[in-house]
Amino acid sequence: MCPNLDFGCPELEDVFGSFTEKINRYIEDGKLPADTQATMVIEDWQRDLKKVTFRLTWVDKEQKSQEYSREVFLHAGHEAE
């Protein structure tokens, strides 16, 4: 995993690219509004364990704020599925 960097992490470029592509596909298919905001938060959770939270926020047709999030735990030394 990347050391603490302020300017990005080359090892995660594929993950960020895939996440962006999926969100854009949902927007293009009309499943999400164009103003959807997407974030990915990676935290040290325990020794050799990272918690990754994917979060989407948007305003629906009734002008109500909506959010969807999913947490994934990744253990060092194991391939992500």
N, C-alpha and C positions, 0 to 999 in steps of 0.2 A: 504494500500500500504506500501511497505517497507520503512523504514527510509533510509537516505543517507548512503549507505554501499559501501565500496571499493571492497568487495569480493563476491558480488552476492546477489541474492534476492530469498530465498526459495519460496516465494509466486508466482514467475514467472517461476519456473522450468517447469511446464506443458506447458506454452506458448512457452518457448524456445525449449522444446522437440518436440512439435507439428510443430513448424516452421522448425526445423532441419529435421524432418521426411519428410515434404512436399518437401523441397529442394532436399533431397537425392532421393526421388521418381522421381522427374523430371529429375535428372541426370541419374538415372538408366534407365528411359524410353527413354533416348536420346533427351529429350526436352531442356536440358541445358548442356553445356560442363562441364567436370569434375572439371575444375579449377574455377568454379563460386564462387564468394565471396558473402556472405549474411550478412547483418547487420540489426539490429533492434535498432532504436533510440527512447527513451521515454522521452518526454519533458513535463514539467509543462507549459500549454498553457494559461490557465486562472484559476481562483479559481474553484476548484473541476472538472477541465477538463485537461485531458492528451492528448497529440498528440503523436501517435505511427506511426513511419515511417519504413516500411519494404523496404529494398533496395537490389537489386541484381545487381552485375556487372560481366561482362565476356568479353572475346575477341572472336569475331565471326570467321567464316572460312576465311574471307577476312582480318583478323588481325585488325579489327576495334573494338574499345571499345564500349560496349553496356551497357545500364543501364535500369532497370525497377524499379519503386518505387510506393508504394501505401501508402497513409496516412489514418489513422483511428483515430477518436476522441472518447475518452471514458470519460463519465461523471461519477463522483463519485455517487455511489448508484444505478447505472443501470447495469444490467447484460450485458456482451458482447455477441454478436450474433456470 
